[in-house]
Amino acid sequence: MSELEDRIAAYMAHSMPAASDVVVDELGRIYGGSSQETFRFRACWSEDGQGIERRLILRRDAPAGLVVAERDLEFNVYRALAGQGVPIPGVYFLELDPKWLDRPFFIMDMCPGKPGSPFSPSDPYDGHGEAIGRQFWSIMGRLAAIDHHAVGLESLRNGAAKSGFWSLELDRWEGILDEGEALIEPAVRGAMRWLRRNPPPEPTKPAIVHGDYRSGNFLFTPDGQISAILDWEMCHVGDPLEDVTWAIDPFWPITRHLPLDEGLAEWEAASGMRVDREALRWWQLFSAVKACVIWTTAASSYASGKNRDMTIALSGIRAGHFHRDLTIKLMRERGAMG
């Protein structure tokens, strides 16, 4: 076993006093995420005279990423949403003490299936694009319908708020930009001023917002079923249209597989809410601004040497240019530029 495999095995043996002969092997890094490190591995042990084998995932804090989330947020969301109609992995251990693996981490099930790349020139869903698109929207709608109080997620960001979610989120992302902006971002700053002067209507109800609900952040099986929604690090309470507009962003458009009107109809049926098209326009611009801030943070993280992952650097360049251009385009469509 590698040193990291040995350390994971030691932690699991410590956390499962009824287990013996704990072995961890087949450890492999899963690349692609930028806010946490992800590893797959096999764990084998004996318990009550029986041999047990599990395929598991370890999510560990990265040294620096695109957005730094609360360490236990994703674990708590997975635990709270179990049995609520949203496909998610089962979770087992959350460890905040860095003595075990140097940084906080949690361990969860490895779900069946694979991700579909939103950047693939061919069909990323093996002929199941329409069916997966409908599931994608329906699951998002079911998430929006869940009462965050009823599942014990009041501690999420904005969990105590009843209104003003647009302002709370705009304040948050402006604050992140203030910290990570190496060069002035005039288009983004101008868009933020316009968004403040032209607030959207309040949502029908506060919703659990995934925060990064998009193509590439779910798994699907060979029969075309979505098996798990992943990457909940930016989850919070807010306006559900934030997830809707993030999902249709043209950088990773789910509308490639299902027309927008059909997708919104699926969402409305599952959520029990109607989509306000004018509010949708506001949140589209907000989503472009939010993306710009994330890529600015990525570029700053790489330039400062905090993170040397080339995914971070390329995100800051490629996606950053794309979303700056998109921000300007949306501002022009809204008559916000002379």
VOMARSE-137190 format. One record per residue (C-alpha): residue in one letter; residue number from 1; x, y, z. Coordinates in Angstrom, 3 decimals. Each point is the difference from the previous one (the first is absolute). Layout:
<atoms>
residu->a num->NUM east->X north->Y up->Z;
...
</atoms>
This chain:
<atoms>
residu->m num->1 east->0.000 north->0.000 up->0.000;
residu->s num->2 east->1.019 north->3.617 up->-0.501;
residu->e num->3 east->0.531 north->2.293 up->2.951;
residu->l num->4 east->-3.403 north->1.652 up->-0.600;
residu->e num->5 east->-1.698 north->-3.397 up->-0.198;
residu->d num->6 east->1.610 north->-0.943 up->3.321;
residu->r num->7 east->-1.201 north->3.217 up->1.609;
residu->i num->8 east->-3.573 north->-0.432 up->-1.294;
residu->a num->9 east->-0.034 north->-3.584 up->1.273;
residu->a num->10 east->1.226 north->1.153 up->3.417;
residu->y num->11 east->-2.742 north->2.610 up->0.157;
residu->m num->12 east->-2.717 north->-2.477 up->-0.981;
residu->a num->13 east->1.230 north->-2.517 up->2.561;
residu->h num->14 east->-0.142 north->2.748 up->2.636;
residu->s num->15 east->-3.526 north->1.026 up->-1.079;
residu->m num->16 east->-1.377 north->-3.576 up->-0.161;
residu->p num->17 east->0.893 north->-1.676 up->3.316;
residu->a num->18 east->-1.930 north->-3.145 up->-0.966;
residu->a num->19 east->2.102 north->-0.467 up->-3.155;
residu->s num->20 east->3.292 north->-1.872 up->-0.279;
residu->d num->21 east->2.618 north->-0.521 up->-2.701;
residu->v num->22 east->-0.873 north->3.238 up->-1.789;
residu->v num->23 east->1.731 north->0.258 up->-3.367;
residu->v num->24 east->-0.193 north->2.881 up->-2.471;
residu->d num->25 east->1.264 north->-0.416 up->-3.565;
residu->e num->26 east->-0.641 north->0.991 up->-3.623;
residu->l num->27 east->0.272 north->3.657 up->0.994;
residu->g num->28 east->-0.259 north->2.386 up->-2.953;
residu->r num->29 east->-0.367 north->3.753 up->-0.355;
residu->i num->30 east->-3.047 north->1.245 up->-1.891;
residu->y num->31 east->0.923 north->3.218 up->-1.740;
residu->g num->32 east->-2.318 north->2.725 up->-1.225;
residu->g num->33 east->-1.270 north->1.580 up->3.202;
residu->s num->34 east->1.669 north->3.166 up->1.202;
residu->s num->35 east->-1.264 north->0.669 up->3.509;
residu->q num->36 east->0.736 north->-3.394 up->1.583;
residu->e num->37 east->2.285 north->-2.941 up->-0.702;
residu->t num->38 east->-1.884 north->-3.177 up->-0.908;
residu->f num->39 east->1.312 north->-3.568 up->0.255;
residu->r num->40 east->-1.624 north->-3.363 up->-0.712;
residu->f num->41 east->1.068 north->-3.099 up->1.927;
residu->r num->42 east->-0.996 north->-3.480 up->1.112;
residu->a num->43 east->-0.327 north->-0.823 up->3.693;
residu->c num->44 east->-0.141 north->-3.559 up->1.346;
residu->w num->45 east->-0.447 north->-1.107 up->3.599;
residu->s num->46 east->-1.473 north->-2.696 up->2.217;
residu->e num->47 east->-2.936 north->0.580 up->2.321;
residu->d num->48 east->-2.046 north->-2.550 up->1.966;
residu->g num->49 east->1.769 north->-2.823 up->-1.794;
residu->q num->50 east->-0.836 north->1.317 up->-3.469;
residu->g num->51 east->2.211 north->1.536 up->-2.643;
residu->i num->52 east->-1.179 north->3.391 up->-1.270;
residu->e num->53 east->1.120 north->1.862 up->-3.115;
residu->r num->54 east->-1.024 north->3.540 up->-0.951;
residu->r num->55 east->0.854 north->2.354 up->-2.824;
residu->l num->56 east->0.287 north->3.446 up->1.537;
residu->i num->57 east->0.852 north->3.614 up->-0.767;
residu->l num->58 east->2.133 north->2.304 up->2.143;
residu->r num->59 east->-0.472 north->3.762 up->-0.318;
residu->r num->60 east->2.810 north->2.024 up->1.581;
residu->d num->61 east->0.498 north->3.741 up->0.264;
residu->a num->62 east->2.338 north->1.308 up->-2.671;
residu->p num->63 east->2.829 north->2.366 up->0.972;
residu->a num->64 east->-1.820 north->2.692 up->-2.008;
residu->g num->65 east->-2.845 north->-0.100 up->-2.462;
residu->l num->66 east->-2.485 north->2.017 up->-1.987;
residu->v num->67 east->-2.292 north->0.620 up->2.947;
residu->v num->68 east->0.722 north->-0.972 up->3.598;
residu->a num->69 east->-3.096 north->-1.607 up->1.507;
residu->e num->70 east->-0.873 north->-0.902 up->3.570;
residu->r num->71 east->1.841 north->-3.235 up->0.709;
residu->d num->72 east->-2.994 north->-2.024 up->1.128;
residu->l num->73 east->-2.574 north->1.525 up->-2.360;
residu->e num->74 east->-0.090 north->-2.684 up->-2.683;
residu->f num->75 east->-0.050 north->-2.837 up->2.531;
residu->n num->76 east->-2.910 north->1.575 up->1.893;
residu->v num->77 east->-1.977 north->0.584 up->-3.199;
residu->y num->78 east->0.424 north->-3.620 up->-1.107;
residu->r num->79 east->-1.109 north->-1.214 up->3.416;
residu->a num->80 east->-3.022 north->2.333 up->0.119;
residu->l num->81 east->-1.230 north->-0.778 up->-3.518;
residu->a num->82 east->0.094 north->-3.791 up->0.350;
residu->g num->83 east->-3.425 north->-1.368 up->-0.946;
residu->q num->84 east->-1.286 north->3.351 up->-1.329;
residu->g num->85 east->-0.286 north->-0.967 up->-3.667;
residu->v num->86 east->3.357 north->1.443 up->-1.051;
residu->p num->87 east->2.574 north->-2.654 up->-1.013;
residu->i num->88 east->3.114 north->0.467 up->2.136;
residu->p num->89 east->2.758 north->-2.182 up->1.475;
residu->g num->90 east->-0.275 north->-1.462 up->3.458;
residu->v num->91 east->2.502 north->1.508 up->2.438;
residu->y num->92 east->1.920 north->-1.638 up->2.846;
residu->f num->93 east->2.740 north->2.022 up->1.678;
residu->l num->94 east->0.739 north->3.708 up->0.348;
residu->e num->95 east->3.392 north->0.848 up->1.507;
residu->l num->96 east->1.112 north->3.558 up->0.713;
residu->d num->97 east->3.168 north->-0.881 up->1.937;
residu->p num->98 east->2.969 north->0.394 up->-2.405;
residu->k num->99 east->2.101 north->-2.544 up->1.895;
residu->w num->100 east->-1.447 north->-2.845 up->-2.078;
residu->l num->101 east->0.430 north->1.189 up->-3.611;
residu->d num->102 east->1.533 north->3.465 up->0.405;
residu->r num->103 east->-3.246 north->1.769 up->-0.923;
residu->p num->104 east->-3.705 north->-0.518 up->0.812;
residu->f num->105 east->-1.813 north->-2.661 up->-2.046;
residu->f num->106 east->-3.049 north->-2.209 up->-0.205;
residu->i num->107 east->-0.702 north->-3.466 up->-1.407;
residu->m num->108 east->-3.055 north->-0.976 up->-2.034;
residu->d num->109 east->-1.277 north->-2.723 up->-2.321;
residu->m num->110 east->1.318 north->-0.252 up->-3.529;
residu->c num->111 east->-3.187 north->0.129 up->-2.058;
residu->p num->112 east->-0.396 north->-1.915 up->-3.268;
residu->g num->113 east->0.276 north->1.786 up->-3.304;
residu->k num->114 east->2.184 north->2.617 up->-1.609;
residu->p num->115 east->-0.114 north->3.756 up->-0.611;
residu->g num->116 east->-0.837 north->1.408 up->-3.394;
residu->s num->117 east->2.389 north->2.727 up->-1.062;
residu->p num->118 east->-1.828 north->3.195 up->-0.956;
residu->f num->119 east->2.899 north->0.788 up->-2.344;
residu->s num->120 east->-0.135 north->-3.222 up->-2.023;
residu->p num->121 east->-0.521 north->0.650 up->-3.752;
residu->s num->122 east->-1.897 north->-3.295 up->-0.233;
residu->d num->123 east->-2.975 north->-1.214 up->2.031;
residu->p num->124 east->1.212 north->-0.130 up->3.635;
residu->y num->125 east->-3.020 north->-2.047 up->1.078;
residu->d num->126 east->0.270 north->-2.962 up->-2.366;
residu->g num->127 east->-3.320 north->0.598 up->-1.746;
residu->h num->128 east->-1.933 north->0.766 up->3.198;
residu->g num->129 east->0.235 north->3.800 up->-0.225;
residu->e num->130 east->-3.717 north->0.790 up->0.000;
residu->a num->131 east->-0.854 north->-2.458 up->2.802;
residu->i num->132 east->2.888 north->1.255 up->2.111;
residu->g num->133 east->-0.979 north->3.597 up->-0.723;
residu->r num->134 east->-3.515 north->-0.636 up->1.310;
residu->q num->135 east->1.336 north->-1.682 up->3.138;
residu->f num->136 east->2.472 north->2.841 up->0.483;
residu->w num->137 east->-2.806 north->2.595 up->0.080;
residu->s num->138 east->-2.363 north->-2.145 up->2.049;
residu->i num->139 east->2.613 north->-0.676 up->2.685;
residu->m num->140 east->0.824 north->3.708 up->0.151;
residu->g num->141 east->-3.691 north->0.727 up->0.472;
residu->r num->142 east->-0.325 north->-2.583 up->2.778;
residu->l num->143 east->2.952 north->1.589 up->1.757;
residu->a num->144 east->-1.653 north->3.428 up->-0.205;
residu->a num->145 east->-3.173 north->-1.414 up->1.542;
residu->i num->146 east->1.741 north->-1.274 up->3.153;
residu->d num->147 east->-0.490 north->2.063 up->3.155;
residu->h num->148 east->3.507 north->0.590 up->1.345;
residu->h num->149 east->-1.403 north->0.339 up->3.536;
residu->a num->150 east->-1.673 north->-3.409 up->-0.224;
residu->v num->151 east->3.271 north->-1.763 up->-0.857;
residu->g num->152 east->2.113 north->1.856 up->2.545;
residu->l num->153 east->1.954 north->2.266 up->-2.339;
residu->e num->154 east->-0.677 north->3.305 up->1.760;
residu->s num->155 east->3.764 north->0.368 up->0.442;
residu->l num->156 east->0.550 north->0.409 up->-3.733;
residu->r num->157 east->0.992 north->3.476 up->-1.143;
residu->n num->158 east->-3.117 north->2.242 up->-0.003;
residu->g num->159 east->-1.875 north->-2.739 up->1.869;
residu->a num->160 east->-1.625 north->2.469 up->2.392;
residu->a num->161 east->-0.957 north->2.536 up->-2.694;
residu->k num->162 east->-3.519 north->0.311 up->-1.360;
residu->s num->163 east->0.651 north->2.404 up->-2.853;
residu->g num->164 east->2.696 north->2.075 up->-1.674;
residu->f num->165 east->1.901 north->-3.023 up->-1.254;
residu->w num->166 east->1.105 north->1.802 up->-3.150;
residu->s num->167 east->1.679 north->2.690 up->2.116;
residu->l num->168 east->1.597 north->-2.484 up->2.394;
residu->e num->169 east->1.540 north->-1.953 up->-2.858;
residu->l num->170 east->1.108 north->3.087 up->-1.886;
residu->d num->171 east->1.677 north->1.268 up->3.180;
residu->r num->172 east->1.752 north->-3.339 up->0.408;
residu->w num->173 east->1.443 north->-0.120 up->-3.496;
residu->e num->174 east->0.964 north->3.652 up->0.039;
residu->g num->175 east->1.907 north->-0.666 up->3.222;
residu->i num->176 east->1.816 north->-2.939 up->-1.582;
residu->l num->177 east->0.884 north->2.191 up->-2.980;
residu->d num->178 east->1.318 north->2.689 up->2.340;
residu->e num->179 east->2.394 north->-2.552 up->1.493;
residu->g num->180 east->1.099 north->-1.734 up->-3.219;
residu->e num->181 east->0.014 north->2.753 up->-2.611;
residu->a num->182 east->3.625 north->0.576 up->-1.067;
residu->l num->183 east->-1.090 north->2.319 up->-2.839;
residu->i num->184 east->-3.170 north->2.076 up->-0.130;
residu->e num->185 east->-2.866 north->-1.834 up->-1.723;
residu->p num->186 east->-1.998 north->2.903 up->-1.505;
residu->a num->187 east->-2.647 north->-2.138 up->-1.742;
residu->v num->188 east->-0.656 north->-2.015 up->3.140;
residu->r num->189 east->-0.101 north->3.073 up->2.241;
residu->g num->190 east->-2.377 north->1.723 up->-2.416;
residu->a num->191 east->-2.271 north->-3.035 up->-0.102;
residu->m num->192 east->-0.077 north->-0.122 up->3.798;
residu->r num->193 east->-1.092 north->3.640 up->0.133;
residu->w num->194 east->-2.762 north->-0.684 up->-2.555;
residu->l num->195 east->-1.197 north->-3.064 up->1.931;
residu->r num->196 east->-0.296 north->2.080 up->3.180;
residu->r num->197 east->-1.987 north->2.725 up->-1.768;
residu->n num->198 east->-2.370 north->-2.523 up->-1.598;
residu->p num->199 east->-0.824 north->-2.629 up->2.641;
residu->p num->200 east->-2.101 north->-3.037 up->-0.927;
residu->p num->201 east->-3.298 north->-0.962 up->1.643;
residu->e num->202 east->0.191 north->-2.213 up->3.076;
residu->p num->203 east->-0.268 north->-3.761 up->-0.573;
residu->t num->204 east->-3.190 north->-1.913 up->0.736;
residu->k num->205 east->1.841 north->-1.638 up->2.898;
residu->p num->206 east->3.571 north->-0.323 up->1.284;
residu->a num->207 east->1.643 north->-3.054 up->-1.522;
residu->i num->208 east->3.047 north->-2.179 up->0.488;
residu->v num->209 east->2.300 north->1.204 up->-2.764;
residu->h num->210 east->2.662 north->-2.454 up->-1.116;
residu->g num->211 east->2.185 north->2.853 up->-1.227;
residu->d num->212 east->1.778 north->-1.950 up->-2.768;
residu->y num->213 east->-2.838 north->-2.006 up->-1.556;
residu->r num->214 east->1.145 north->-0.629 up->-3.563;
residu->s num->215 east->1.182 north->-2.478 up->-2.602;
residu->g num->216 east->3.077 north->-1.814 up->1.256;
residu->n num->217 east->-1.063 north->0.001 up->3.648;
residu->f num->218 east->-2.095 north->-3.157 up->-0.073;
residu->l num->219 east->0.489 north->-3.678 up->-0.821;
residu->f num->220 east->-2.118 north->-2.105 up->-2.344;
residu->t num->221 east->-0.189 north->-3.758 up->-0.560;
residu->p num->222 east->0.071 north->-1.866 up->-3.341;
residu->d num->223 east->-3.812 north->-0.218 up->-0.023;
residu->g num->224 east->-0.270 north->3.795 up->0.065;
residu->q num->225 east->-0.855 north->0.543 up->3.677;
residu->i num->226 east->1.502 north->2.783 up->2.084;
residu->s num->227 east->1.529 north->-1.821 up->2.960;
residu->a num->228 east->1.445 north->2.890 up->2.034;
residu->i num->229 east->0.095 north->3.793 up->0.144;
residu->l num->230 east->3.476 north->0.999 up->1.188;
residu->d num->231 east->2.083 north->3.029 up->1.056;
residu->w num->232 east->-2.161 north->1.796 up->2.570;
residu->e num->233 east->2.767 north->2.236 up->1.386;
residu->m num->234 east->-1.870 north->3.198 up->-0.912;
residu->c num->235 east->-3.397 north->-1.117 up->1.328;
residu->h num->236 east->-2.050 north->2.679 up->1.774;
residu->v num->237 east->-3.553 north->1.264 up->0.427;
residu->g num->238 east->-1.229 north->2.447 up->-2.598;
residu->d num->239 east->-2.032 north->0.572 up->-3.132;
residu->p num->240 east->-0.341 north->-3.276 up->-1.945;
residu->l num->241 east->0.434 north->1.908 up->-3.261;
residu->e num->242 east->3.676 north->0.272 up->0.867;
residu->d num->243 east->0.350 north->-3.736 up->-0.697;
residu->v num->244 east->-2.178 north->0.255 up->-3.115;
residu->t num->245 east->2.122 north->2.695 up->-1.608;
residu->w num->246 east->3.277 north->-1.653 up->0.995;
residu->a num->247 east->-1.192 north->-3.174 up->-1.729;
residu->i num->248 east->-0.740 north->1.799 up->-3.279;
residu->d num->249 east->3.215 north->2.022 up->-0.086;
residu->p num->250 east->1.322 north->-0.368 up->-3.574;
residu->f num->251 east->3.399 north->-1.172 up->1.236;
residu->w num->252 east->-1.574 north->-3.346 up->1.092;
residu->p num->253 east->-3.546 north->0.124 up->-1.412;
residu->i num->254 east->-2.412 north->-2.789 up->0.905;
residu->t num->255 east->-2.218 north->1.573 up->-2.672;
residu->r num->256 east->2.206 north->-1.792 up->-2.502;
residu->h num->257 east->-1.916 north->-3.154 up->0.917;
residu->l num->258 east->-3.479 north->1.343 up->0.788;
residu->p num->259 east->-1.509 north->3.317 up->-1.159;
residu->l num->260 east->-0.305 north->2.616 up->2.738;
residu->d num->261 east->-3.801 north->0.195 up->-0.063;
residu->e num->262 east->-0.278 north->-3.764 up->0.480;
residu->g num->263 east->2.550 north->0.064 up->2.788;
residu->l num->264 east->-1.784 north->2.828 up->1.820;
residu->a num->265 east->-3.284 north->-1.909 up->-0.314;
residu->e num->266 east->1.629 north->-3.016 up->1.702;
residu->w num->267 east->1.367 north->2.269 up->2.729;
residu->e num->268 east->-3.353 north->1.686 up->0.586;
residu->a num->269 east->-1.813 north->-3.351 up->0.256;
residu->a num->270 east->2.501 north->-1.336 up->2.543;
residu->s num->271 east->0.400 north->3.173 up->2.078;
residu->g num->272 east->-3.620 north->1.174 up->0.028;
residu->m num->273 east->1.226 north->3.498 up->-0.907;
residu->r num->274 east->-0.203 north->2.153 up->-3.126;
residu->v num->275 east->3.005 north->1.569 up->-1.682;
residu->d num->276 east->-0.171 north->3.791 up->-0.170;
residu->r num->277 east->1.708 north->0.760 up->-3.338;
residu->e num->278 east->1.048 north->3.510 up->1.020;
residu->a num->279 east->1.519 north->-1.332 up->3.199;
residu->l num->280 east->1.711 north->-2.648 up->-2.102;
residu->r num->281 east->1.685 north->2.755 up->-2.038;
residu->w num->282 east->1.354 north->1.592 up->3.185;
residu->w num->283 east->1.380 north->-3.295 up->1.254;
residu->q num->284 east->1.594 north->-0.747 up->-3.375;
residu->l num->285 east->2.124 north->3.120 up->0.328;
residu->f num->286 east->0.696 north->-0.796 up->3.648;
residu->s num->287 east->1.215 north->-3.483 up->-0.984;
residu->a num->288 east->2.396 north->1.464 up->-2.570;
residu->v num->289 east->1.348 north->2.390 up->2.659;
residu->k num->290 east->0.332 north->-2.824 up->2.534;
residu->a num->291 east->1.951 north->-2.038 up->-2.554;
residu->c num->292 east->2.320 north->2.945 up->-0.675;
residu->v num->293 east->0.740 north->0.300 up->3.704;
residu->i num->294 east->0.781 north->-3.719 up->0.260;
residu->w num->295 east->2.430 north->0.161 up->-2.931;
residu->t num->296 east->1.605 north->3.136 up->1.422;
residu->t num->297 east->0.520 north->-1.887 up->3.260;
residu->a num->298 east->1.474 north->-2.904 up->-1.976;
residu->a num->299 east->2.483 north->2.237 up->-1.809;
residu->s num->300 east->0.988 north->1.701 up->3.251;
residu->s num->301 east->0.491 north->-3.348 up->1.747;
residu->y num->302 east->2.306 north->-1.244 up->-2.739;
residu->a num->303 east->1.909 north->3.264 up->-0.425;
residu->s num->304 east->0.684 north->0.220 up->3.739;
residu->g num->305 east->1.399 north->-3.534 up->0.082;
residu->k num->306 east->-2.646 north->-1.283 up->2.419;
residu->n num->307 east->-1.112 north->-2.568 up->-2.574;
residu->r num->308 east->2.116 north->-1.264 up->-2.913;
residu->d num->309 east->-2.696 north->-2.178 up->-1.573;
residu->m num->310 east->-0.208 north->0.797 up->-3.723;
residu->t num->311 east->-3.792 north->-0.484 up->0.162;
residu->i num->312 east->-0.083 north->3.098 up->2.170;
residu->a num->313 east->2.174 north->1.989 up->-2.399;
residu->l num->314 east->-1.938 north->-1.033 up->-3.108;
residu->s num->315 east->-3.315 north->0.751 up->1.689;
residu->g num->316 east->1.168 north->3.513 up->0.744;
residu->i num->317 east->1.002 north->0.547 up->-3.628;
residu->r num->318 east->-2.502 north->-1.843 up->-2.181;
residu->a num->319 east->-3.136 north->0.214 up->2.103;
residu->g num->320 east->0.904 north->3.465 up->1.235;
residu->h num->321 east->0.080 north->1.453 up->-3.517;
residu->f num->322 east->-3.229 north->-1.809 up->-0.908;
residu->h num->323 east->-1.978 north->1.356 up->2.940;
residu->r num->324 east->1.324 north->3.540 up->-0.306;
residu->d num->325 east->-1.239 north->-0.003 up->-3.595;
residu->l num->326 east->-3.308 north->-1.524 up->1.115;
residu->t num->327 east->-0.412 north->2.653 up->2.706;
residu->i num->328 east->0.459 north->2.779 up->-2.568;
residu->k num->329 east->-2.425 north->-1.701 up->-2.413;
residu->l num->330 east->-2.702 north->-0.336 up->2.668;
residu->m num->331 east->0.492 north->3.587 up->1.111;
residu->r num->332 east->-0.539 north->1.192 up->-3.562;
residu->e num->333 east->-3.149 north->-2.114 up->-0.327;
residu->r num->334 east->-1.349 north->1.672 up->3.125;
residu->g num->335 east->0.823 north->3.492 up->-1.270;
residu->a num->336 east->2.479 north->0.463 up->2.813;
residu->m num->337 east->2.811 north->1.228 up->-2.225;
residu->g num->338 east->0.133 north->3.149 up->-2.076;
</atoms>
